[in-house]
Amino acid sequence: MKRSDFRFFHRLRVRWAEVDMQKIVFNAHYLMYFDTAITEYWRALALPMEEVFARLGGELYVKKATVEFNASAQMDDLIDVALRCERIGNSSIQFIGAIFHGDKHLISSEIIYVFADPISQTSRPVPEALRKAFMALEAGEPMVEMKVGTWAELGQDAGQVRNEVFVEEQKIPKELEWDAADADAVHAVAYNRLGMPLATGRYLPYAAAGRAGVVKVGRMAVKRVMRGAGVGREVLFALMDAARKRGEHEVVLHAQRSAEPFYARLGYTVNGEPFEEAGIPHIEMHMRL
């Protein structure tokens, strides 16, 4: 196998606890590496696994898992776990996997899942929506659709994500989360191929700047299981693009301190000193459009 045989890769570093007395990875851990990569494959599909299974009325169960050893990984090696959805049958999904250290092929694997009823564990046909999502990822197609519009158009889905992130997860009081500004703001919502909202944000004119052409991005929220998959970046870029098309020239945002590195990587710079909003540390950041 070659790296070029795969589109999806997940990078891992071998930890001390995963090597044996021979100072190489203990063989059982390779299955754990592939299982970890499968979880990240689902994130690349933009499909929150638990919610998707509940919606589709079934779950995936491992039917077969094989590992073929060509060479060993060692402690501190950076390895790339590659996966490819090879075939989708009536109720089964076959993955081919490989582990590489650089360009060196270490391990091969075949994993076969069966889509089945979670109670009786009897097989069911793979839902067409799931089948199409796997095929789209393997074809290199976008897995997320972005919509930009008004609260009347997107409010129900934007509100669902914000309630889950801000109210339920971060325990922000509802009366602080919802405000009248939603009605006048420009909103963006990211959807997966099943039409499920994954992330949202909004922007408004920023009167506090004291000059025209400045907007404030806020209410940026990404479902917990989708963080790190680039969906928040796409929402932010969609809002920035919409503002740019309307002739705005600067974006200001109040970033939670935990999200400051995310915005800094995208080119935002800090302005001023840290402060608190809703009991959470924030910092003001801005960028020229």
C-alpha positions in Angstrom: 0.0 0.0 0.0 1.0 3.6 -0.7 0.0 6.9 0.9 -1.5 7.9 -2.4 -4.1 5.1 -2.0 -5.8 7.1 0.7 -7.5 10.4 1.1 -8.1 10.3 4.9 -5.3 10.4 7.4 -5.2 10.8 11.2 -1.9 11.5 12.9 -0.9 10.0 16.3 2.2 9.9 18.4 3.1 6.6 20.0 3.1 6.9 23.8 5.3 5.1 26.3 2.3 3.1 27.7 1.7 1.6 24.2 5.1 -0.1 23.7 6.1 -3.5 25.1 9.3 -5.0 26.5 10.8 -5.0 23.0 10.3 -1.2 22.9 7.9 -1.5 20.0 4.1 -0.9 19.9 2.3 -3.8 21.5 0.3 -5.5 18.7 -3.2 -5.0 20.3 -2.7 -1.2 20.2 -2.8 -1.1 16.4 -6.6 -1.9 16.5 -7.0 0.9 19.0 -5.2 3.2 16.5 -7.6 2.2 13.8 -10.6 2.6 16.0 -9.4 6.1 17.0 -9.1 7.0 13.3 -12.6 5.7 12.6 -13.9 8.3 15.1 -12.0 11.0 13.3 -13.3 9.7 9.9 -16.8 10.3 11.2 -15.8 13.8 12.2 -14.5 14.3 8.7 -17.9 13.2 7.4 -19.3 16.0 9.6 -21.6 13.5 11.2 -22.0 13.5 15.0 -22.0 9.8 15.5 -24.5 9.4 18.4 -27.0 11.8 16.9 -26.8 10.3 13.5 -27.4 6.8 14.8 -30.4 8.0 16.7 -31.8 9.6 13.6 -31.1 6.7 11.3 -32.4 4.1 13.8 -29.3 1.9 13.7 -25.7 1.6 14.8 -22.5 0.1 13.3 -21.1 -3.1 14.8 -17.7 -4.6 14.0 -18.1 -7.9 12.2 -14.4 -8.4 11.3 -11.1 -6.8 12.1 -7.8 -8.0 10.8 -4.3 -6.6 11.2 -1.3 -7.5 9.0 2.2 -6.6 10.4 4.9 -5.4 8.0 7.0 -3.4 10.4 6.7 -2.0 13.9 6.2 1.6 15.2 8.3 2.7 18.2 7.9 5.1 21.1 7.6 8.7 20.0 7.0 7.9 16.3 4.6 10.1 14.6 2.4 7.8 12.6 -0.4 8.4 10.1 -3.4 6.1 10.3 -5.0 6.0 6.8 -8.6 4.8 6.1 -10.6 4.2 3.0 -14.2 3.2 2.7 -13.7 0.4 0.2 -17.2 -1.0 -0.3 -20.7 -0.5 1.0 -22.9 -3.6 0.7 -26.5 -4.0 1.6 -25.9 -3.8 5.3 -22.1 -3.9 5.6 -19.3 -1.3 5.2 -15.8 -2.3 4.5 -12.8 -0.2 5.5 -9.2 -0.7 4.3 -6.6 0.8 6.6 -2.9 1.4 6.8 -0.4 2.9 9.2 2.5 4.8 7.8 5.7 6.2 9.5 6.6 8.8 6.9 6.3 6.9 3.6 7.1 3.6 5.2 4.1 1.3 5.3 4.0 -0.4 8.7 0.5 -2.0 9.2 -2.5 -3.0 7.0 -6.0 -3.6 8.2 -9.5 -4.6 7.1 -12.5 -3.7 9.2 -16.0 -4.6 8.3 -19.0 -3.0 10.1 -22.6 -4.1 9.9 -25.4 -1.6 10.2 -27.9 -3.1 12.7 -30.8 -2.4 15.0 -29.4 -1.4 18.4 -31.9 -3.4 20.4 -32.1 -6.7 18.4 -28.7 -6.2 16.7 -30.2 -7.7 13.5 -28.8 -6.2 10.4 -30.5 -3.4 8.4 -29.8 -1.9 5.0 -27.3 0.9 5.2 -29.4 4.1 4.9 -29.0 5.9 1.6 -28.1 9.2 3.2 -25.2 7.5 5.0 -24.1 5.7 1.9 -24.0 9.0 0.0 -22.0 10.7 2.7 -19.3 8.0 2.7 -19.1 8.2 -1.1 -18.9 12.0 -1.1 -16.0 12.0 1.4 -14.1 9.4 -0.7 -14.7 11.5 -3.8 -13.3 14.6 -2.1 -16.6 16.5 -2.1 -17.5 19.2 0.5 -19.1 17.7 3.5 -20.6 20.9 4.9 -23.1 23.3 3.4 -23.0 26.9 4.6 -26.1 29.1 4.7 -26.0 32.9 5.3 -29.2 34.7 6.0 -31.6 36.3 8.5 -32.8 35.1 11.9 -36.2 34.5 10.3 -34.5 32.1 7.8 -31.9 30.4 10.1 -32.9 31.2 13.6 -34.4 27.8 14.5 -31.2 26.0 13.6 -28.8 28.7 14.9 -30.7 28.7 18.1 -30.5 24.9 18.5 -26.7 25.0 18.3 -26.4 28.1 20.5 -28.6 26.6 23.2 -26.6 23.3 23.2 -23.3 25.1 23.4 -23.9 28.2 25.5 -26.9 27.3 27.7 -26.5 23.6 28.2 -22.7 23.2 28.0 -21.3 26.5 29.3 -24.3 27.2 31.6 -24.8 30.7 30.4 -28.2 32.0 31.6 -30.8 32.0 28.8 -31.6 35.7 29.5 -28.0 36.5 28.6 -27.8 34.4 25.5 -30.9 35.6 23.7 -31.1 39.3 22.7 -33.0 41.6 20.3 -29.9 41.9 18.1 -30.6 38.6 16.5 -33.5 40.1 14.5 -31.1 42.5 12.7 -28.0 40.4 12.5 -26.6 38.5 9.6 -26.4 34.8 10.6 -24.4 31.8 9.2 -25.2 28.2 9.9 -23.1 25.1 8.8 -25.1 22.0 7.9 -23.9 18.4 7.2 -25.3 16.2 4.4 -28.1 15.0 6.6 -29.3 18.6 7.1 -28.2 18.8 10.7 -26.9 22.2 12.0 -23.4 21.9 13.3 -22.2 25.5 13.9 -23.3 29.1 13.8 -22.3 32.7 14.2 -23.6 36.2 13.5 -22.4 39.7 12.8 -23.8 43.2 13.5 -22.6 46.8 12.9 -20.2 47.7 15.7 -21.4 51.1 16.9 -18.8 51.1 19.7 -16.0 51.5 17.1 -17.2 55.0 16.5 -16.6 54.7 12.7 -18.4 53.2 9.7 -17.5 49.9 8.1 -16.8 47.9 11.4 -18.8 44.9 12.3 -18.8 42.7 15.4 -18.9 38.9 15.0 -20.4 37.0 17.9 -22.4 34.0 19.1 -19.8 31.7 17.4 -20.8 28.2 18.5 -19.7 24.8 17.3 -21.2 21.5 18.5 -18.8 19.8 20.9 -18.2 16.7 18.8 -17.4 18.8 15.7 -14.7 21.0 17.2 -11.4 20.7 15.6 -12.9 19.7 12.2 -12.7 23.2 10.6 -16.4 23.9 10.8 -16.0 26.9 13.0 -13.5 28.3 10.6 -15.9 28.0 7.7 -18.6 29.8 9.6 -16.3 32.7 10.4 -15.1 32.9 6.8 -18.7 32.9 5.6 -19.5 35.8 7.9 -16.4 37.7 6.9 -17.2 37.1 3.2 -20.7 38.4 3.7 -19.5 41.5 5.5 -16.8 42.1 2.8 -19.5 42.0 0.1 -21.5 44.6 1.9 -18.6 46.9 1.9 -17.4 46.5 5.5 -13.7 46.8 6.1 -13.0 45.5 9.7 -14.2 42.7 12.0 -14.1 42.9 15.8 -15.0 40.0 18.0 -15.0 39.2 21.7 -13.2 35.8 21.9 -13.4 33.5 24.8 -9.8 33.2 26.1 -9.9 29.4 25.3 -10.7 30.3 21.7 -8.0 33.0 21.4 -5.5 30.7 19.7 -8.1 29.6 17.1 -8.7 33.2 16.0 -5.0 34.1 16.2 -4.2 31.3 13.7 -6.7 32.9 11.3 -5.0 36.3 11.5 -6.9 38.1 14.3 -4.9 40.3 16.7 -5.6 41.2 20.3 -6.8 44.6 21.2 -6.9 45.7 24.8 -7.0 43.8 28.1 -9.0 40.7 29.1 -12.4 41.1 30.5 -15.4 39.0 31.5 -18.7 38.4 29.8 -21.4 36.2 31.3 -18.7 35.1 33.9 -16.3 33.8 31.2 -12.9 35.4 30.4 -12.8 37.2 27.0 -10.4 39.2 24.9 -11.2 41.7 22.1 -9.6 40.8 18.7 -9.9 42.3 15.3 -9.0 41.9 11.6 -9.0 44.1 8.5 -11.1 42.7 5.7 
